[in-house]
Amino acid sequence: MKQIVIIASSLLLVLLFVGFSFVPDDTPEAGKKAFVDQTCGLCHSAEAAGIPRNPNEKNPDFSGVDSDVM
């Protein structure tokens, strides 16, 4: 029983450190890629990032939402 607790604790500790080693990519390029990949541009635009407004849609432009990302 003691060995199971030690193994489980060690595994949990390793998973905890591995989880913190993955930092999300928050560069402007990553934000633009996510916007395009998730097809947000079908209804919205981000003209400041070079994603034009769909003339058939009246939905808002997201250019000013977070100027550090877009």
Backbone as JSON Lines, residues from 0, in Angstrom:
{"i":0,"aa":"M","n":[0.82,-1.19,0.0],"ca":[0.0,0.0,0.0],"c":[0.86,1.25,0.0]}
{"i":1,"aa":"K","n":[1.94,1.22,0.74],"ca":[2.84,2.36,0.83],"c":[3.46,2.66,-0.53]}
{"i":2,"aa":"Q","n":[3.79,1.63,-1.29],"ca":[4.39,1.81,-2.61],"c":[3.39,2.47,-3.56]}
{"i":3,"aa":"I","n":[2.13,2.11,-3.48],"ca":[1.11,2.71,-4.35],"c":[1.0,4.21,-4.06]}
{"i":4,"aa":"V","n":[1.01,4.58,-2.8],"ca":[0.92,5.99,-2.43],"c":[2.14,6.75,-2.94]}
{"i":5,"aa":"I","n":[3.32,6.17,-2.83],"ca":[4.54,6.82,-3.3],"c":[4.51,6.97,-4.81]}
{"i":6,"aa":"I","n":[4.11,5.93,-5.51],"ca":[4.04,5.98,-6.98],"c":[2.99,7.01,-7.42]}
{"i":7,"aa":"A","n":[1.83,6.99,-6.81],"ca":[0.77,7.93,-7.17],"c":[1.19,9.37,-6.88]}
{"i":8,"aa":"S","n":[1.84,9.6,-5.76],"ca":[2.32,10.94,-5.43],"c":[3.38,11.41,-6.41]}
{"i":9,"aa":"S","n":[4.29,10.53,-6.77],"ca":[5.33,10.87,-7.73],"c":[4.73,11.2,-9.09]}
{"i":10,"aa":"L","n":[3.76,10.4,-9.52],"ca":[3.1,10.65,-10.79],"c":[2.37,11.99,-10.78]}
{"i":11,"aa":"L","n":[1.68,12.28,-9.7],"ca":[0.96,13.55,-9.57],"c":[1.94,14.72,-9.61]}
{"i":12,"aa":"L","n":[3.06,14.6,-8.95],"ca":[4.08,15.65,-8.95],"c":[4.65,15.88,-10.34]}
{"i":13,"aa":"V","n":[4.93,14.81,-11.06],"ca":[5.45,14.92,-12.42],"c":[4.4,15.58,-13.32]}
{"i":14,"aa":"L","n":[3.16,15.17,-13.23],"ca":[2.1,15.76,-14.05],"c":[1.89,17.23,-13.73]}
{"i":15,"aa":"L","n":[2.05,17.6,-12.48],"ca":[1.91,18.99,-12.08],"c":[3.0,19.84,-12.75]}
{"i":16,"aa":"F","n":[4.24,19.38,-12.72],"ca":[5.33,20.14,-13.33],"c":[5.23,20.16,-14.85]}
{"i":17,"aa":"V","n":[4.8,19.07,-15.45],"ca":[4.65,19.02,-16.91],"c":[3.54,19.99,-17.34]}
{"i":18,"aa":"G","n":[2.47,20.06,-16.58],"ca":[1.37,20.96,-16.9],"c":[1.79,22.41,-16.89]}
{"i":19,"aa":"F","n":[2.67,22.81,-16.0],"ca":[3.14,24.19,-15.93],"c":[4.19,24.5,-16.98]}
{"i":20,"aa":"S","n":[4.72,23.5,-17.64],"ca":[5.75,23.76,-18.63],"c":[5.16,24.17,-19.98]}
{"i":21,"aa":"F","n":[3.86,23.97,-20.18],"ca":[3.22,24.35,-21.43],"c":[2.56,25.72,-21.28]}
{"i":22,"aa":"V","n":[3.16,26.71,-21.9],"ca":[2.66,28.08,-21.83],"c":[1.91,28.37,-23.12]}
{"i":23,"aa":"P","n":[0.7,28.9,-23.03],"ca":[-0.04,29.19,-24.26],"c":[0.66,30.27,-25.08]}
{"i":24,"aa":"D","n":[0.51,30.15,-26.36],"ca":[1.11,31.11,-27.28],"c":[0.16,32.3,-27.4]}
{"i":25,"aa":"D","n":[0.56,33.46,-26.86],"ca":[-0.33,34.62,-26.89],"c":[0.25,35.74,-27.77]}
{"i":26,"aa":"T","n":[0.91,35.34,-28.83],"ca":[1.44,36.33,-29.76],"c":[0.32,36.8,-30.69]}
{"i":27,"aa":"P","n":[0.48,37.96,-31.3],"ca":[-0.54,38.43,-32.25],"c":[-0.8,37.44,-33.39]}
{"i":28,"aa":"E","n":[0.25,36.77,-33.84],"ca":[0.08,35.79,-34.91],"c":[-0.8,34.62,-34.46]}
{"i":29,"aa":"A","n":[-0.62,34.2,-33.22],"ca":[-1.42,33.09,-32.69],"c":[-2.88,33.51,-32.54]}
{"i":30,"aa":"G","n":[-3.11,34.76,-32.13],"ca":[-4.48,35.25,-32.01],"c":[-5.17,35.33,-33.35]}
{"i":31,"aa":"K","n":[-4.44,35.81,-34.36],"ca":[-5.01,35.89,-35.69],"c":[-5.31,34.5,-36.24]}
{"i":32,"aa":"K","n":[-4.39,33.55,-36.0],"ca":[-4.59,32.18,-36.46],"c":[-5.82,31.56,-35.8]}
{"i":33,"aa":"A","n":[-5.99,31.78,-34.5],"ca":[-7.16,31.25,-33.8],"c":[-8.44,31.86,-34.35]}
{"i":34,"aa":"F","n":[-8.43,33.17,-34.62],"ca":[-9.6,33.86,-35.16],"c":[-9.99,33.27,-36.51]}
{"i":35,"aa":"V","n":[-8.98,33.01,-37.35],"ca":[-9.24,32.46,-38.67],"c":[-9.63,30.98,-38.58]}
{"i":36,"aa":"D","n":[-8.9,30.21,-37.78],"ca":[-9.16,28.77,-37.67],"c":[-10.55,28.47,-37.1]}
{"i":37,"aa":"Q","n":[-11.02,29.31,-36.18],"ca":[-12.33,29.09,-35.57],"c":[-13.45,29.72,-36.39]}
{"i":38,"aa":"T","n":[-13.13,30.21,-37.56],"ca":[-14.05,30.84,-38.51],"c":[-14.85,31.98,-37.9]}
{"i":39,"aa":"C","n":[-14.23,32.73,-37.0],"ca":[-14.88,33.91,-36.42],"c":[-15.13,34.95,-37.51]}
{"i":40,"aa":"G","n":[-14.29,34.93,-38.54],"ca":[-14.4,35.89,-39.62],"c":[-15.63,35.72,-40.49]}
{"i":41,"aa":"L","n":[-16.39,34.64,-40.29],"ca":[-17.63,34.48,-41.05],"c":[-18.64,35.54,-40.64]}
{"i":42,"aa":"C","n":[-18.6,35.94,-39.38],"ca":[-19.55,36.94,-38.9],"c":[-18.87,38.22,-38.42]}
{"i":43,"aa":"H","n":[-17.63,38.13,-37.98],"ca":[-16.94,39.27,-37.41],"c":[-15.7,39.61,-38.23]}
{"i":44,"aa":"S","n":[-15.16,40.77,-37.94],"ca":[-13.93,41.16,-38.61],"c":[-12.95,41.67,-37.57]}
{"i":45,"aa":"A","n":[-11.71,41.79,-37.98],"ca":[-10.66,42.39,-37.17],"c":[-9.79,43.15,-38.18]}
{"i":46,"aa":"E","n":[-10.33,44.27,-38.63],"ca":[-9.68,45.0,-39.7],"c":[-8.27,45.45,-39.35]}
{"i":47,"aa":"A","n":[-7.99,45.71,-38.08],"ca":[-6.65,46.11,-37.66],"c":[-5.64,44.98,-37.87]}
{"i":48,"aa":"A","n":[-6.12,43.73,-37.87],"ca":[-5.24,42.58,-38.08],"c":[-5.27,42.12,-39.53]}
{"i":49,"aa":"G","n":[-5.96,42.87,-40.39],"ca":[-6.01,42.51,-41.79],"c":[-7.09,41.5,-42.14]}
{"i":50,"aa":"I","n":[-8.06,41.33,-41.26],"ca":[-9.18,40.42,-41.52],"c":[-10.37,41.31,-41.85]}
{"i":51,"aa":"P","n":[-10.75,41.38,-43.12],"ca":[-11.77,42.35,-43.55],"c":[-13.18,41.98,-43.09]}
{"i":52,"aa":"R","n":[-14.01,43.0,-43.04],"ca":[-15.41,42.84,-42.66],"c":[-16.18,42.17,-43.8]}
{"i":53,"aa":"N","n":[-17.04,41.25,-43.45],"ca":[-17.92,40.61,-44.42],"c":[-19.03,41.62,-44.73]}
{"i":54,"aa":"P","n":[-19.16,42.07,-45.96],"ca":[-20.14,43.11,-46.27],"c":[-21.59,42.69,-46.04]}
{"i":55,"aa":"N","n":[-21.85,41.4,-45.94],"ca":[-23.21,40.9,-45.72],"c":[-23.57,40.85,-44.24]}
{"i":56,"aa":"E","n":[-22.63,41.1,-43.36],"ca":[-22.87,40.99,-41.92],"c":[-22.8,42.36,-41.26]}
{"i":57,"aa":"K","n":[-23.57,42.56,-40.22],"ca":[-23.58,43.81,-39.46],"c":[-22.94,43.64,-38.08]}
{"i":58,"aa":"N","n":[-22.28,42.53,-37.85],"ca":[-21.68,42.25,-36.55],"c":[-20.44,43.09,-36.33]}
{"i":59,"aa":"P","n":[-20.03,43.24,-35.08],"ca":[-18.96,44.19,-34.76],"c":[-17.58,43.76,-35.24]}
{"i":60,"aa":"D","n":[-16.76,44.79,-35.39],"ca":[-15.35,44.6,-35.69],"c":[-14.61,44.45,-34.36]}
{"i":61,"aa":"F","n":[-13.76,43.46,-34.25],"ca":[-13.06,43.17,-33.01],"c":[-11.68,43.84,-32.93]}
{"i":62,"aa":"S","n":[-11.4,44.79,-33.76],"ca":[-10.07,45.41,-33.79],"c":[-9.67,46.04,-32.47]}
{"i":63,"aa":"G","n":[-10.58,46.66,-31.76],"ca":[-10.22,47.35,-30.53],"c":[-10.4,46.56,-29.26]}
{"i":64,"aa":"V","n":[-10.73,45.28,-29.36],"ca":[-11.0,44.48,-28.17],"c":[-9.76,44.35,-27.3]}
{"i":65,"aa":"D","n":[-8.66,43.99,-27.87],"ca":[-7.4,43.88,-27.12],"c":[-6.28,44.28,-28.06]}
{"i":66,"aa":"S","n":[-5.88,45.52,-27.97],"ca":[-4.9,46.05,-28.92],"c":[-3.54,45.37,-28.81]}
{"i":67,"aa":"D","n":[-3.26,44.7,-27.67],"ca":[-1.98,43.99,-27.55],"c":[-1.97,42.71,-28.37]}
{"i":68,"aa":"V","n":[-3.14,42.13,-28.63],"ca":[-3.2,40.85,-29.33],"c":[-3.47,41.07,-30.82]}
{"i":69,"aa":"M","n":[-4.38,41.93,-31.15],"ca":[-4.74,42.12,-32.56],"c":[-3.9,43.18,-33.18]}
